[in-house]
């Protein structure tokens, strides 16, 4: 039985035998419109996901910068004053405000910019940095210590010598392994710790047999705003090396100090700028940090928040921000 084609060919007037079956112009235009709509939706979805991913990465980076900064500064605050029996005498011009001694920490307060903090403690907590003892009396003008051992000490190290009542900071200029001596010749770089007349504030007659020498952690934390687009939390080890970047895009550092004014071992009041007389009363340190994203975000309206005694910003700048506020117990308070 012969089958009939339900779709018979229609011959063209110009090309006999050629089929005229296919899409009309209206059908093609409709297909193009649908394709454009689908591509627009796909691109919008991609753009949204890309923006979300980028923002998430930048915020995560900001949070990591913030956490690492808090971890390092908090550790040093907790240890401030460790192993230091009395205020350490330091030559004038090194500490701010004309101070010539530090027991554990010293603040630099600002109401218009980030604060700074100076910290000091001994590095004698493991076998890699052991302390040593003086084996001979050292008169004040002397520039070398006869010690029991020189292992772990290096040129450029900042060290504290103490007899339990007096303490001085000095810089090692030479380590003599043969004669077992630590030299601290006068002079040096921009920060001069070794004076020709001997340590300022040393005990009468100098340090005697049995006095202890140990490495010191002497640090300053501050924010470098040389590049306004990328403020950086810096660590200055207070030697003659350049400060090191610690954490990027940290725009504000504010510090408050909890004081025990009545001797009951509890914080009674807080201050932004403790005086020298209030130093022994510090029991807690409140650390506030503000970090922002590395780049601005179009359409994001946020201003720098107020922290401590510094007022907040007044103009939105497109940065996303994260802040942290922690209270840290000072383990080694006192005069």
WOGI-V448412 format. One record per residue. N is the residue number from 1. RES is the residue in one letter. PHI is phi in degrees with one decimal (NA if undefined). OMEGA is omega in radians with two decimals (NA if undefined). NEAR is the number of other C-alpha atoms within 8 Angstrom. Layout:
BEGIN
<<N | RES | PHI | OMEGA | NEAR> <N | RES | PHI | OMEGA | NEAR>>
END
This chain:
BEGIN
<<1 | X | NA | -3.10 | 2> <2 | X | -80.6 | 3.14 | 3> <3 | X | -84.7 | 3.13 | 4> <4 | X | -101.0 | 3.11 | 4> <5 | X | -70.8 | -3.13 | 5> <6 | X | -71.2 | -3.14 | 4> <7 | X | -119.8 | -3.10 | 4> <8 | X | -66.7 | 3.11 | 5> <9 | X | -72.1 | 3.06 | 9> <10 | X | -109.4 | -3.06 | 9> <11 | X | -77.6 | 3.06 | 10> <12 | X | -79.2 | 3.10 | 10> <13 | X | -66.0 | -3.11 | 5> <14 | X | -89.9 | -3.12 | 4> <15 | X | -127.3 | -3.10 | 7> <16 | X | -57.3 | 3.11 | 7> <17 | X | 87.3 | 3.14 | 8> <18 | X | -88.7 | -3.10 | 9> <19 | X | -70.8 | 3.06 | 8> <20 | X | -102.2 | 3.11 | 8> <21 | X | -69.5 | 3.11 | 6> <22 | X | 154.2 | -3.10 | 4> <23 | X | -95.2 | 3.03 | 6> <24 | X | -84.2 | 3.12 | 6> <25 | X | -61.1 | 3.12 | 6> <26 | X | -63.6 | 3.12 | 6> <27 | X | -65.3 | 3.12 | 8> <28 | X | -62.6 | 3.14 | 9> <29 | X | -64.4 | 3.11 | 8> <30 | X | -63.6 | 3.12 | 8> <31 | X | -63.7 | 3.13 | 8> <32 | X | -64.4 | 3.12 | 8> <33 | X | -62.8 | 3.12 | 8> <34 | X | -62.8 | 3.13 | 8> <35 | X | -63.9 | 3.13 | 8> <36 | X | -63.0 | 3.12 | 8> <37 | X | -62.1 | -3.14 | 8> <38 | X | -64.4 | 3.14 | 8> <39 | X | -66.9 | 3.11 | 8> <40 | X | -63.3 | 3.11 | 8> <41 | X | -64.2 | 3.13 | 8> <42 | X | -64.8 | 3.14 | 8> <43 | X | -66.9 | 3.12 | 8> <44 | X | -62.4 | 3.10 | 8> <45 | X | -64.3 | 3.11 | 8> <46 | X | -62.1 | -3.11 | 8> <47 | X | -62.9 | 3.12 | 8> <48 | X | -63.6 | -3.14 | 8> <49 | X | -65.3 | 3.13 | 8> <50 | X | -64.9 | 3.12 | 8> <51 | X | -62.8 | 3.13 | 8> <52 | X | -62.0 | 3.13 | 8> <53 | X | -64.6 | -3.13 | 8> <54 | X | -64.0 | 3.13 | 8> <55 | X | -62.6 | -3.14 | 8> <56 | X | -61.2 | 3.12 | 8> <57 | X | -63.7 | -3.12 | 8> <58 | X | -67.2 | 3.12 | 10> <59 | X | -66.8 | 3.09 | 11> <60 | X | -61.4 | 3.09 | 8> <61 | X | -61.1 | 3.12 | 9> <62 | X | -62.0 | 3.14 | 15> <63 | X | -65.0 | 3.10 | 10> <64 | X | -65.7 | 3.09 | 8> <65 | X | -59.7 | -3.12 | 13> <66 | X | -66.7 | -3.11 | 16> <67 | X | -64.1 | -3.12 | 8> <68 | X | -65.1 | 3.12 | 9> <69 | X | -63.5 | -3.13 | 11> <70 | X | -63.7 | -3.11 | 10> <71 | X | -60.5 | -3.07 | 8> <72 | X | -71.6 | -3.13 | 8> <73 | X | -65.5 | -3.14 | 9> <74 | X | -60.4 | 3.12 | 9> <75 | X | -60.1 | -3.12 | 8> <76 | X | -67.5 | 3.11 | 9> <77 | X | -65.1 | 3.13 | 12> <78 | X | -62.0 | -3.08 | 11> <79 | X | -87.7 | -3.08 | 11> <80 | X | -53.3 | 3.14 | 14> <81 | X | 91.4 | -3.12 | 15> <82 | X | -61.6 | 3.06 | 11> <83 | X | 74.5 | -3.10 | 6> <84 | X | -108.1 | -3.05 | 12> <85 | X | -76.8 | -3.09 | 9> <86 | X | -152.3 | 3.13 | 10> <87 | X | -53.7 | -3.10 | 12> <88 | X | -88.4 | 3.13 | 13> <89 | X | -75.8 | -3.11 | 14> <90 | X | -134.2 | 3.11 | 13> <91 | X | -56.3 | -3.12 | 10> <92 | X | -62.3 | 3.08 | 8> <93 | X | 96.7 | -3.13 | 8> <94 | X | -97.8 | 3.06 | 8> <95 | X | -85.7 | -3.13 | 10> <96 | X | -75.0 | 3.04 | 7> <97 | X | 69.3 | 3.13 | 4> <98 | X | 78.4 | 3.14 | 7> <99 | X | -67.5 | 3.13 | 9> <100 | X | -127.3 | 3.11 | 11> <101 | X | -158.4 | 3.09 | 9> <102 | X | -144.4 | 3.14 | 12> <103 | X | -99.0 | 3.11 | 11> <104 | X | -144.3 | 3.14 | 14> <105 | X | -150.8 | 3.09 | 12> <106 | X | -145.5 | -3.05 | 9> <107 | X | -103.5 | 2.95 | 10> <108 | X | -129.6 | -3.04 | 9> <109 | X | -92.8 | 3.06 | 10> <110 | X | -143.2 | 3.08 | 9> <111 | X | -95.4 | -3.11 | 8> <112 | X | -116.9 | -3.13 | 6> <113 | X | -156.8 | 3.13 | 7> <114 | X | -67.0 | 3.04 | 13> <115 | X | -79.9 | 3.01 | 13> <116 | X | -131.7 | 3.08 | 13> <117 | X | -145.0 | 3.06 | 11> <118 | X | -108.5 | -3.11 | 11> <119 | X | -136.1 | 3.10 | 15> <120 | X | -147.5 | 2.99 | 15> <121 | X | -160.9 | -3.11 | 14> <122 | X | -87.0 | 3.07 | 13> <123 | X | -102.2 | 3.11 | 10> <124 | X | -134.9 | -2.99 | 10> <125 | X | -94.5 | 3.10 | 6> <126 | X | -150.2 | -3.05 | 6> <127 | X | -71.2 | 3.13 | 6> <128 | X | -78.9 | -3.13 | 5> <129 | X | -133.5 | -3.07 | 13> <130 | X | -75.2 | 3.02 | 12> <131 | X | -75.6 | 3.07 | 9> <132 | X | -138.8 | -3.11 | 11> <133 | X | -127.0 | 3.07 | 12> <134 | X | -74.2 | -3.12 | 15> <135 | X | -102.0 | 3.08 | 9> <136 | X | -141.2 | 3.08 | 10> <137 | X | -60.5 | -3.12 | 9> <138 | X | -119.4 | 3.08 | 12> <139 | X | -67.6 | -3.04 | 8> <140 | X | -56.3 | -3.09 | 11> <141 | X | -72.6 | -3.07 | 8> <142 | X | -66.2 | 3.14 | 8> <143 | X | -114.0 | 3.08 | 9> <144 | X | -149.5 | 3.09 | 10> <145 | X | -111.8 | 2.91 | 11> <146 | X | -83.5 | -3.02 | 10> <147 | X | -127.6 | -3.12 | 13> <148 | X | -75.4 | -3.13 | 9> <149 | X | -158.8 | 3.13 | 8> <150 | X | -117.1 | -3.13 | 13> <151 | X | -61.5 | 3.11 | 6> <152 | X | 91.2 | 3.14 | 7> <153 | X | -96.7 | -3.11 | 9> <154 | X | -138.3 | 3.08 | 8> <155 | X | -61.5 | -3.13 | 9> <156 | X | 94.0 | 3.11 | 8> <157 | X | -66.2 | 2.96 | 11> <158 | X | -91.4 | -3.07 | 13> <159 | X | -130.6 | 3.07 | 12> <160 | X | -112.9 | 3.00 | 15> <161 | X | -110.5 | -3.09 | 12> <162 | X | -146.8 | 3.04 | 13> <163 | X | -109.2 | -3.13 | 11> <164 | X | 97.7 | 3.11 | 8> <165 | X | -115.1 | 3.11 | 7> <166 | X | -117.6 | 3.10 | 13> <167 | X | -150.5 | 3.12 | 16> <168 | X | -136.6 | 3.07 | 14> <169 | X | -101.5 | 3.08 | 13> <170 | X | -142.5 | 3.14 | 12> <171 | X | -112.8 | 3.12 | 12> <172 | X | -74.6 | 3.10 | 15> <173 | X | -107.6 | 3.09 | 10> <174 | X | -160.7 | 3.07 | 9> <175 | X | -113.3 | -3.12 | 13> <176 | X | -100.9 | -3.10 | 10> <177 | X | -72.1 | -3.11 | 7> <178 | X | -68.2 | -3.13 | 4> <179 | X | -89.9 | 3.11 | 5> <180 | X | 54.5 | 3.13 | 12> <181 | X | -134.9 | 3.02 | 13> <182 | X | -115.4 | -3.13 | 14> <183 | X | -96.1 | 3.07 | 12> <184 | X | -139.8 | -3.10 | 12> <185 | X | -68.1 | 3.14 | 10> <186 | X | -62.4 | 3.11 | 10> <187 | X | 96.8 | -3.14 | 9> <188 | X | 128.7 | -3.09 | 8> <189 | X | -90.0 | -3.10 | 6> <190 | X | -66.1 | 3.08 | 5> <191 | X | -103.3 | -3.08 | 9> <192 | X | -102.2 | 3.12 | 10> <193 | X | -97.4 | -3.07 | 12> <194 | X | -103.4 | -3.11 | 13> <195 | X | -94.4 | 3.12 | 11> <196 | X | -60.3 | -3.11 | 8> <197 | X | -86.5 | -3.10 | 7> <198 | X | 96.1 | -3.09 | 11> <199 | X | -60.5 | 3.07 | 13> <200 | X | -70.2 | 3.13 | 10> <201 | X | 77.8 | 3.11 | 7> <202 | X | -74.1 | 3.13 | 13> <203 | X | -64.0 | 3.10 | 7> <204 | X | -56.2 | -3.12 | 4> <205 | X | 86.5 | 3.10 | 7> <206 | X | 94.5 | 3.14 | 10> <207 | X | -82.9 | -3.01 | 13> <208 | X | -110.2 | 3.12 | 10> <209 | X | -49.2 | 3.11 | 10> <210 | X | 97.0 | 3.09 | 9> <211 | X | -60.8 | -3.03 | 12> <212 | X | -99.4 | 3.02 | 12> <213 | X | -122.6 | 3.12 | 12> <214 | X | -146.1 | 3.09 | 14> <215 | X | -65.6 | -3.13 | 14> <216 | X | -113.7 | 2.94 | 12> <217 | X | -98.0 | -3.14 | 11> <218 | X | -119.5 | -2.98 | 11> <219 | X | -135.0 | 3.03 | 11> <220 | X | -128.3 | 3.07 | 12> <221 | X | -109.0 | 3.13 | 12> <222 | X | -154.0 | 3.12 | 12> <223 | X | -109.2 | 3.11 | 14> <224 | X | -89.3 | -3.12 | 9> <225 | X | -109.7 | 3.11 | 8> <226 | X | -58.2 | 3.04 | 5> <227 | X | -101.1 | -3.07 | 7> <228 | X | -59.4 | -3.12 | 6> <229 | X | -77.2 | -3.10 | 4> <230 | X | -141.6 | 3.05 | 10> <231 | X | -63.7 | -3.01 | 14> <232 | X | -130.0 | 3.02 | 14> <233 | X | -74.1 | -3.04 | 16> <234 | X | -115.4 | 3.02 | 13> <235 | X | -116.2 | 3.08 | 12> <236 | X | -105.9 | -3.11 | 11> <237 | X | -79.7 | 3.02 | 10> <238 | X | 63.7 | 2.97 | 9> <239 | X | -98.2 | -3.11 | 9> <240 | X | -97.6 | 3.02 | 7> <241 | X | -92.1 | -3.14 | 6> <242 | X | -69.5 | 3.06 | 5> <243 | X | -57.8 | -3.10 | 8> <244 | X | -109.3 | 3.05 | 7> <245 | X | -68.2 | -3.09 | 9> <246 | X | -107.9 | -3.11 | 9> <247 | X | -154.9 | -3.06 | 12> <248 | X | -83.0 | 3.01 | 10> <249 | X | 57.3 | 2.97 | 14> <250 | X | -96.7 | -2.98 | 17> <251 | X | -95.4 | -3.13 | 13> <252 | X | -149.1 | 3.07 | 13> <253 | X | -132.7 | 3.11 | 14> <254 | X | -126.1 | -3.06 | 14> <255 | X | -132.8 | 3.02 | 12> <256 | X | -123.5 | -3.01 | 12> <257 | X | -123.6 | 3.12 | 14> <258 | X | -88.6 | -3.04 | 14> <259 | X | -108.0 | 2.96 | 15> <260 | X | -101.5 | -3.02 | 14> <261 | X | -90.4 | -3.10 | 8> <262 | X | -119.6 | 3.04 | 5> <263 | X | 73.8 | 3.14 | 6> <264 | X | -99.6 | 3.09 | 5> <265 | X | 64.9 | 3.07 | 6> <266 | X | -127.5 | -3.14 | 8> <267 | X | -71.4 | -3.12 | 11> <268 | X | -102.9 | -3.08 | 9> <269 | X | -154.5 | 3.14 | 8> <270 | X | -119.4 | 3.10 | 9> <271 | X | -140.2 | 3.11 | 9> <272 | X | -88.8 | -3.08 | 10> <273 | X | -139.4 | -3.14 | 9> <274 | X | -66.4 | 3.07 | 10> <275 | X | -80.3 | 3.10 | 6> <276 | X | -60.9 | 3.14 | 5> <277 | X | -69.1 | -3.14 | 6> <278 | X | -85.1 | -3.12 | 9> <279 | X | -51.6 | 3.13 | 11> <280 | X | -65.4 | -3.11 | 8> <281 | X | -89.0 | -3.09 | 10> <282 | X | -69.5 | 3.13 | 14> <283 | X | -117.6 | 3.13 | 15> <284 | X | -138.1 | 3.06 | 12> <285 | X | -124.8 | 3.10 | 14> <286 | X | -97.4 | -3.07 | 12> <287 | X | -105.3 | 3.14 | 14> <288 | X | -123.6 | -3.13 | 14> <289 | X | -129.4 | 3.05 | 14> <290 | X | -125.4 | 3.11 | 13> <291 | X | -119.6 | 3.13 | 15> <292 | X | -133.6 | -3.14 | 12> <293 | X | -67.6 | -3.07 | 13> <294 | X | -66.4 | -3.10 | 9> <295 | X | -130.2 | 3.09 | 5> <296 | X | -77.1 | 3.13 | 10> <297 | X | -125.0 | -3.12 | 8> <298 | X | -62.2 | 3.10 | 5> <299 | X | 88.1 | -3.14 | 5> <300 | X | -94.3 | -3.08 | 10> <301 | X | -111.1 | 3.12 | 8> <302 | X | -148.5 | 3.11 | 10> <303 | X | -111.8 | 3.11 | 12> <304 | X | -63.3 | -3.08 | 9> <305 | X | -75.8 | 3.03 | 7> <306 | X | -74.9 | 3.09 | 9> <307 | X | -134.7 | 3.10 | 10> <308 | X | 56.1 | 3.13 | 9> <309 | X | -101.1 | 3.08 | 9> <310 | X | -103.1 | -3.13 | 11> <311 | X | -68.5 | 3.13 | 9> <312 | X | -75.3 | 3.10 | 9> <313 | X | -70.7 | -3.11 | 9> <314 | X | -117.9 | -3.06 | 6> <315 | X | -127.0 | 3.07 | 6> <316 | X | -67.9 | -3.06 | 9> <317 | X | -125.2 | 3.06 | 9> <318 | X | 88.0 | 3.12 | 12> <319 | X | -92.2 | 2.93 | 14> <320 | X | -86.6 | -3.03 | 11> <321 | X | -131.2 | 2.99 | 11> <322 | X | -135.8 | 3.11 | 10> <323 | X | -124.0 | 3.09 | 9> <324 | X | -140.5 | -3.08 | 9> <325 | X | -139.7 | -3.10 | 8> <326 | X | -129.5 | 3.05 | 7> <327 | X | -107.1 | -3.04 | 8> <328 | X | -118.6 | 3.09 | 11> <329 | X | -73.9 | 3.08 | 8> <330 | X | -85.3 | -3.04 | 13> <331 | X | -75.3 | -3.06 | 10> <332 | X | -127.1 | 3.12 | 10> <333 | X | -76.6 | 3.07 | 11> <334 | X | 117.0 | -3.08 | 7> <335 | X | -73.0 | NA | 7>>
END
